[in-house]
Amino acid sequence: MREKIYSLFTNPSDMTWQQILMNISAAAVLGMFIFVSYLISHRGTIYSKKFNASLVILTVLTGTVMTVIGNNIALSLGMVGALSIVRFRTAIKDSRDTVYIFWAIIIGICCGVGDYLVASIGSAVTFFVIFILGCIKSDNRILLIVRADRAKQPMIKSQVYKLFSGKAILRVENTTQDTVELIYELTQKMVRKAEKGEINITDSIYKLENIEYVNLVMQNDEISN
């Protein structure tokens, strides 16, 4: 009876409890490294502490699962079948978050099979690449939105053409019987160059008169429906 109970708690791959503890501990340590990496390299508008903490937990859980599976093919197939019925509905708005999820899973797999060196070197290189690419500033698009009297349409187009040396791209032109709304796509470089003069962009357009509003809107890929 005692031997039967003991067999329930023994690992099928004959791993010692020291090896099991080492695998899971290494996954936890490298999971914390991923935690710090996400904290330092995050460039989004909203930082989620819960998501970052979930990365550490995901790494530990993956390492635990891989320790259980070991070289047992039957157990691995059963685990795949069990996980296939689980649906994850969490919306990932930033593609970089998906990278961190895969990073956590891969580190958990490496630690689960005992490849600590591969996990450590891979984590270091991944962090270096993310840090370097994260320091590159993206030239986010800026939208210039002008709504005015329809009779002012030719004058507005001419003024925008002068301000941005003909490089502004007209994306939307909405008109009614009395009003017109023009939406131009700009870059930060174009805006900085146009504002070097004594008159800023909005003032130069408002001087045309009969202008309802002039808006400058920053547009990036981090806000989605």
N, C-alpha and C positions, 0 to 999 in steps of 0.2 A: 504493500500500500504506500509506504513511504517513498519507494523508488518510482512508483507511478506518479505521485504528486510532484516529485522532483523533476521528472521528465517533462512535465507541463511547463516548467519555468526554464528549461534548458534551451539554448538556441540550436535550431536544426543544423546550422553550419559549424557547430562545435566551437563557437567563439567564447572566449573567456569574458567574465564580466568586466575585466580591465579593458579589453579591446572594445567592448560595447560602449563603455563609458568614454573611452578615448574618441571614438567615432562621433558620438553625440556632442561631446565637449568641443571638439574641433569645429563641428558645424555651428555651434553656438558662438564660438569666438569669431569665426569668419562671418557669421551672420551679423555680429556687432560691427565688424569692419564694413559690411554693406550698409548698415544703419548710418555710420559716420559718413560714408561716401555719399549717400543720398542727401544727408543733411547739408554737406558742404557744397555739393554740385547742383543742388536744386535751384532752378532759375525761373520756376513758374510763378504765377500770381498767388496761388494758394498752396501752402505747405501743410500736408496732412501727417500729423504725428501717428495716427492710427495706422495709416498705410505703411509708414516707415517701420513701425513696430511689428506689423504683420510680416514684413520681409524677414525679420529675424526668426519669428515663429515658423515661417514657411521653410526656412533653411534647416532648422532643427527637425521639423516633422519629416522633411524629405530624407535627411540623414538617418532618422530612425527607421523609416520605411525601407531604405536601401540596406540597412543593417539586418533587418528582419528577412528580406528577400535573399540576400547573399547570392549564391550560385544556384539557388533552387528555381528551376525553370517553371515547374508546376505552380509554385507559389507566386512567381512573378506574373504569370498569365492570369491567375486568380485576382491579383491586385489590380491589374489593368482592367479586368472585367468589372471589378467593384467601383473603380474610379470613373469608368465610362458612363455610369448612370447618374453621376453628379453633374449638375449644371451650375456654372458660375455666371451670375448675372451682373457682377459689379462692372460698371462702365469705366473704361480706362480712357480718360480724355487726353492724356499726354502719352505719346508713343514711347517716350523715355521710361515711363513707369513700366511698360511691358518689358523693356530691356532688364530692368531691375528684378522683375519677377522671374525671368528666365535665368538671370544670374544667381538668384537665391536657390532655384531648383537645381541648377548644375553644380553649385558648391555643395549642396546637400547630397547629391549623388556621389560626388567625388569623396566626400568625407565618409559616406556610408559604406563605400567599398575600400576605404583605407588609403586612398591616394591623396594624402595631405599635401605633398609637395606640389602636385598638379593644381590642387585647389588654391594653395597659397600663391604660387606664381601666376596662375590665371587671374586671381583676384587683384593682385598688384598691377598687372598689365591692364586689366579692365578699368581699374580706378584711374590709372595714368591717362588712358585714352579718353575716358569720360571727362576728366578734369581739364585736359587740353582742349577738347572740343567744346566744353562748357564755357571756356574763357573766350571763345569766338563770339563776338556780338553779331546777332542776326539783324539784318537791315529790314525791320518790320515795315510793312506798307502803311501809308497814311492816306486817309480819304479826305478830300476837300469837298464839302457839301455846301452848295450855294443855292438858295431859293430866293427868287426875286420876281419882279414884274416881267412878263413875257417880252415886252418891248426892249428890255435890257439884255436879252440873250446874246446878240452879236457883240455888245460891248464887254460883257462878262468873259466870253470866249477869247476876245482879243486881249483883255487884261491878264487872264490866266496864261495865255500864250507868251506874253511879255515877261511875266514873273518867273516862269520856269523854262524860258528859252525854247518853247515848243515841245518840251519833253513830257509834259503832263498828259496822261492817258485818260480820255473821256470814257468812262465805263457805263454811266447811266444818264439818260436825258429824259426826264419825266415832264410832260407839259399838260397844262389845262388851258382853258380858253383865256385865262387872265395871268397865270403864273407859269414859271418854269423852274425845275429843279435839276441841277447839274451835279454829278458826282465824278470827281477826278481821282485817279490813283497816282500817288506820289511816293517818293522815297525820302528817308531822313536826310540824305545828302542833298536832294533837291530843295527841301525845305530850309536847311541851314544856309544854302547858297542864296536863296531868295531873300532870307531875312538879314543878310549882311548890309542891305541898304538902310536908309533912314526910316522908311515906312515899312511896317510889317505887312504880312499877307492880308489879314482881315481888314485892316484900315484902308489898304489900297483898293479893296473891292467895295467896301462900304461907301467910298467916295464917289462911286458911280450913281448913288442915290437909288431909291425905290428897291433897296435890298432888304428882304425880310430877315434872313439870317445867313451867317457864314460859320460853318463848323469844321474843325480839324479833328479827325478821329483816328486813333491808332488801331490798326488791325493786325492781329496775329492769329496763329493756329491753336492757341491754348483755350479759346472760348468756343465751345461747340454746344449744339442743342442735344 
